[in-house]
Amino acid sequence: MKVSIITAVFNSEATVCEAIGSVAAQSHCEMEHLIVEGKSTDGSLAAINRAAHNRMVLISEPDSGIYDALNKGIQKATGEVIGFVHSDDFLANNEVVERIAAEFADPAVEAVFGNLDYVAQNDTSRVIRHWVGSDFTPRKLRRGWMPAHPTLYVRRHVYERLGGFDTSFRIAADYDFILRFFSQTTARTVFIPEVLYKMRVGGVSNRNLARIVEKTGEDRRALRKNGIGGAGTIAWKNLSKISQFFPTAK
Protein backbone atom coordinates (compact mmCIF):
# COMPACT_ATOMS: atom_id res chain seq x y z
CA MET A 1 0.00 0.00 0.00
CA LYS A 2 1.48 3.31 -1.10
CA VAL A 3 1.57 6.10 1.49
CA SER A 4 2.09 9.75 0.52
CA ILE A 5 3.66 12.05 3.13
CA ILE A 6 3.51 15.80 2.57
CA THR A 7 5.84 18.40 4.07
CA ALA A 8 5.21 22.12 3.59
CA VAL A 9 8.38 24.19 3.92
CA PHE A 10 8.96 27.91 4.33
CA ASN A 11 12.08 29.27 6.02
CA SER A 12 12.83 26.07 7.94
CA GLU A 13 16.52 25.74 7.12
CA ALA A 14 17.48 24.66 10.65
CA THR A 15 15.01 21.77 10.99
CA VAL A 16 13.86 20.58 7.57
CA CYS A 17 16.72 18.09 7.14
CA GLU A 18 15.63 16.25 10.28
CA ALA A 19 12.04 16.14 9.05
CA ILE A 20 13.12 14.75 5.68
CA GLY A 21 15.54 12.31 7.27
CA SER A 22 12.83 10.85 9.51
CA VAL A 23 10.75 10.07 6.42
CA ALA A 24 13.68 8.75 4.39
CA ALA A 25 14.49 6.30 7.20
CA GLN A 26 11.03 4.71 7.23
CA SER A 27 10.97 0.95 6.80
CA HIS A 28 7.76 0.99 4.76
CA CYS A 29 8.69 0.44 1.11
CA GLU A 30 5.73 1.87 -0.81
CA MET A 31 6.00 5.54 -0.01
CA GLU A 32 6.45 8.97 -1.57
CA HIS A 33 7.49 12.16 0.18
CA LEU A 34 6.18 15.37 -1.37
CA ILE A 35 8.09 18.50 -0.32
CA VAL A 36 6.12 21.68 -1.08
CA GLU A 37 8.58 24.54 -0.70
CA GLY A 38 7.20 28.08 -0.85
CA LYS A 39 10.23 29.99 -2.19
CA SER A 40 11.88 30.46 1.19
CA THR A 41 14.14 33.45 1.79
CA ASP A 42 16.67 31.47 3.85
CA GLY A 43 18.66 28.37 2.93
CA SER A 44 15.72 25.94 3.11
CA LEU A 45 15.87 24.92 -0.55
CA ALA A 46 19.58 24.11 -0.35
CA ALA A 47 18.96 22.13 2.86
CA ILE A 48 16.18 20.17 1.14
CA ASN A 49 18.47 19.30 -1.74
CA ARG A 50 21.18 18.13 0.68
CA ALA A 51 18.70 15.85 2.44
CA ALA A 52 17.01 14.56 -0.73
CA HIS A 53 16.21 10.86 -0.97
CA ASN A 54 14.98 8.64 -3.77
CA ARG A 55 11.35 8.64 -2.61
CA MET A 56 11.15 12.43 -2.53
CA VAL A 57 9.34 14.76 -4.94
CA LEU A 58 10.10 18.50 -4.72
CA ILE A 59 7.65 21.25 -5.64
CA SER A 60 9.20 24.70 -5.25
CA GLU A 61 6.91 27.65 -6.02
CA PRO A 62 5.21 30.50 -4.15
CA ASP A 63 2.14 29.64 -2.12
CA SER A 64 -0.40 31.41 0.08
CA GLY A 65 0.56 29.77 3.35
CA ILE A 66 0.85 26.35 4.94
CA TYR A 67 -2.67 25.14 4.15
CA ASP A 68 -2.39 26.18 0.51
CA ALA A 69 0.92 24.28 0.35
CA LEU A 70 -0.60 21.18 1.96
CA ASN A 71 -3.51 21.32 -0.51
CA LYS A 72 -0.99 21.37 -3.36
CA GLY A 73 0.62 18.27 -1.92
CA ILE A 74 -2.73 16.51 -1.60
CA GLN A 75 -3.52 17.24 -5.23
CA LYS A 76 -0.15 15.81 -6.35
CA ALA A 77 -0.20 12.77 -4.05
CA THR A 78 -0.46 9.35 -5.71
CA GLY A 79 -0.62 7.18 -2.58
CA GLU A 80 -3.76 5.47 -1.35
CA VAL A 81 -3.13 6.98 2.10
CA ILE A 82 -2.02 10.56 2.89
CA GLY A 83 -0.31 11.99 5.98
CA PHE A 84 1.91 14.93 6.95
CA VAL A 85 5.27 15.66 8.53
CA HIS A 86 5.77 19.36 9.18
CA SER A 87 9.14 20.93 8.51
CA ASP A 88 9.92 21.57 12.21
CA ASP A 89 8.98 18.05 13.29
CA PHE A 90 9.84 14.39 12.75
CA LEU A 91 8.42 10.88 12.98
CA ALA A 92 8.99 9.15 16.31
CA ASN A 93 10.76 6.08 14.92
CA ASN A 94 11.54 4.28 11.65
CA GLU A 95 8.51 1.97 11.82
CA VAL A 96 5.77 4.62 12.12
CA VAL A 97 4.56 4.48 8.50
CA GLU A 98 4.73 0.69 8.41
CA ARG A 99 2.66 0.54 11.59
CA ILE A 100 0.05 2.88 10.13
CA ALA A 101 -0.06 1.11 6.76
CA ALA A 102 -0.73 -2.20 8.52
CA GLU A 103 -3.97 -0.79 9.93
CA PHE A 104 -5.07 0.32 6.47
CA ALA A 105 -4.77 -3.28 5.25
CA ASP A 106 -8.36 -3.52 6.50
CA PRO A 107 -10.39 -1.88 3.69
CA ALA A 108 -13.00 -0.76 6.22
CA VAL A 109 -10.48 1.60 7.86
CA GLU A 110 -10.61 5.19 6.64
CA ALA A 111 -8.40 6.95 9.20
CA VAL A 112 -5.56 6.11 11.60
CA PHE A 113 -4.06 8.33 14.32
CA GLY A 114 -1.97 8.05 17.47
CA ASN A 115 -0.12 9.89 20.24
CA LEU A 116 2.25 12.85 19.92
CA ASP A 117 5.07 14.34 21.99
CA TYR A 118 5.77 18.07 22.06
CA VAL A 119 9.53 18.43 22.48
CA ALA A 120 11.89 21.29 23.29
CA GLN A 121 13.14 23.36 20.36
CA ASN A 122 16.83 22.80 21.06
CA ASP A 123 16.68 19.45 22.85
CA THR A 124 14.25 17.11 21.16
CA SER A 125 14.92 14.39 23.73
CA ARG A 126 13.10 16.55 26.31
CA VAL A 127 9.32 16.04 26.24
CA ILE A 128 7.38 19.17 27.21
CA ARG A 129 3.89 17.84 26.63
CA HIS A 130 2.51 14.39 25.85
CA TRP A 131 -0.70 14.21 23.78
CA VAL A 132 -2.48 10.96 24.62
CA GLY A 133 -5.29 10.27 22.17
CA SER A 134 -8.28 7.97 22.39
CA ASP A 135 -10.75 6.20 20.15
CA PHE A 136 -13.25 8.38 18.31
CA THR A 137 -16.92 8.65 19.22
CA PRO A 138 -19.41 11.33 18.04
CA ARG A 139 -20.08 12.30 21.66
CA LYS A 140 -16.38 12.99 22.24
CA LEU A 141 -16.25 15.20 19.14
CA ARG A 142 -19.01 17.39 20.60
CA ARG A 143 -17.00 17.64 23.83
CA GLY A 144 -13.88 18.99 22.14
CA TRP A 145 -12.14 15.71 21.28
CA MET A 146 -9.71 15.74 18.40
CA PRO A 147 -6.80 13.55 17.33
CA ALA A 148 -3.32 15.04 17.16
CA HIS A 149 -3.56 16.22 13.56
CA PRO A 150 0.06 15.46 12.55
CA THR A 151 -0.58 11.82 13.44
CA LEU A 152 -3.77 11.61 11.34
CA TYR A 153 -3.53 9.56 8.14
CA VAL A 154 -6.60 9.18 5.91
CA ARG A 155 -7.33 7.51 2.62
CA ARG A 156 -6.91 9.79 -0.39
CA HIS A 157 -10.57 9.38 -1.32
CA VAL A 158 -11.47 11.24 1.88
CA TYR A 159 -9.93 14.42 0.43
CA GLU A 160 -11.56 13.70 -2.91
CA ARG A 161 -14.92 13.41 -1.14
CA LEU A 162 -14.63 16.27 1.38
CA GLY A 163 -12.08 18.59 -0.22
CA GLY A 164 -8.82 19.76 1.30
CA PHE A 165 -8.07 22.45 3.86
CA ASP A 166 -10.20 25.60 3.97
CA THR A 167 -7.60 28.32 3.42
CA SER A 168 -9.87 31.00 4.89
CA PHE A 169 -8.54 29.68 8.22
CA ARG A 170 -5.00 30.86 9.03
CA ILE A 171 -4.43 28.56 12.02
CA ALA A 172 -7.36 26.18 12.51
CA ALA A 173 -7.90 24.65 9.05
CA ASP A 174 -6.71 21.32 10.47
CA TYR A 175 -9.40 21.43 13.19
CA ASP A 176 -12.00 22.39 10.58
CA PHE A 177 -10.99 19.37 8.50
CA ILE A 178 -11.13 17.08 11.55
CA LEU A 179 -14.64 18.30 12.36
CA ARG A 180 -15.72 17.89 8.74
CA PHE A 181 -14.36 14.37 8.48
CA PHE A 182 -15.27 12.89 11.85
CA SER A 183 -18.78 14.40 11.85
CA GLN A 184 -19.56 12.72 8.53
CA THR A 185 -17.65 9.46 8.39
CA THR A 186 -19.39 6.15 8.98
CA ALA A 187 -16.21 4.16 8.27
CA ARG A 188 -13.90 2.58 10.81
CA THR A 189 -11.17 4.70 12.42
CA VAL A 190 -8.20 3.32 14.37
CA PHE A 191 -6.35 4.84 17.31
CA ILE A 192 -2.80 3.50 17.82
CA PRO A 193 -1.84 4.03 21.50
CA GLU A 194 1.79 4.78 20.69
CA VAL A 195 3.82 7.96 20.14
CA LEU A 196 4.01 8.37 16.37
CA TYR A 197 5.23 11.94 16.05
CA LYS A 198 7.54 14.50 17.68
CA MET A 199 6.59 18.18 17.40
CA ARG A 200 8.78 21.08 18.48
CA VAL A 201 7.03 23.57 20.78
CA GLY A 202 6.43 27.10 19.54
CA GLY A 203 4.37 26.30 16.44
CA VAL A 204 2.15 28.74 14.57
CA SER A 205 -0.93 28.10 16.71
CA ASN A 206 0.67 28.46 20.17
CA ARG A 207 3.80 30.60 19.93
CA ASN A 208 2.29 33.56 21.85
CA LEU A 209 -0.91 34.79 23.53
CA ALA A 210 -2.15 36.63 20.43
CA ARG A 211 -1.90 33.43 18.41
CA ILE A 212 -3.74 31.46 21.07
CA VAL A 213 -6.57 34.02 21.08
CA GLU A 214 -6.72 33.92 17.28
CA LYS A 215 -6.74 30.11 17.34
CA THR A 216 -9.65 30.07 19.80
CA GLY A 217 -11.65 32.40 17.53
CA GLU A 218 -10.97 30.19 14.52
CA ASP A 219 -11.92 27.09 16.50
CA ARG A 220 -15.29 28.68 17.28
CA ARG A 221 -15.80 29.49 13.60
CA ALA A 222 -14.93 25.92 12.62
CA LEU A 223 -17.47 24.56 15.10
CA ARG A 224 -20.19 26.88 13.75
CA LYS A 225 -19.31 26.04 10.16
CA ASN A 226 -19.65 22.31 10.84
CA GLY A 227 -22.68 22.58 13.12
CA ILE A 228 -20.97 20.96 16.10
CA GLY A 229 -21.05 21.95 19.75
CA GLY A 230 -20.57 25.49 20.99
CA ALA A 231 -18.82 27.43 23.75
CA GLY A 232 -18.76 24.35 25.96
CA THR A 233 -16.92 22.43 23.25
CA ILE A 234 -14.11 25.00 23.23
CA ALA A 235 -13.91 24.90 27.02
CA TRP A 236 -13.67 21.09 27.12
CA LYS A 237 -11.15 21.14 24.25
CA ASN A 238 -8.85 23.52 26.12
CA LEU A 239 -9.27 21.88 29.53
CA SER A 240 -8.41 18.47 28.09
CA LYS A 241 -4.93 19.75 27.24
CA ILE A 242 -3.95 20.43 30.86
CA SER A 243 -3.18 16.78 31.58
CA GLN A 244 -0.81 16.71 28.60
CA PHE A 245 1.72 18.69 30.63
CA PHE A 246 1.87 15.92 33.24
CA PRO A 247 2.98 12.87 31.23
CA THR A 248 2.18 9.40 32.46
CA ALA A 249 3.54 6.08 31.23
CA LYS A 250 3.33 5.83 27.45
Secondary structure, DSSP 8 states (H G I E B T S, - for coil): --EEEEEEESS-TTTHHHHHHHHHT-S-SSEEEEEEE---SSSHHHHHHHH--TTEEEEE---SSHHHHHHHHHHH--SSEEEE--TT-EESSTTHHHHHHHHTTSTTEEEEEEEEEEE-SS-TTSEEEEE------HHHHHTT----GGG-EEEHHHHHHH-S--TT-SS-HHHHHHHHHHTT--SEEEEEEEEEEEEESS-TTTSSHHHHHHHHHHHHHHHHHHT---HHHHHHHHHTTGGGGS----
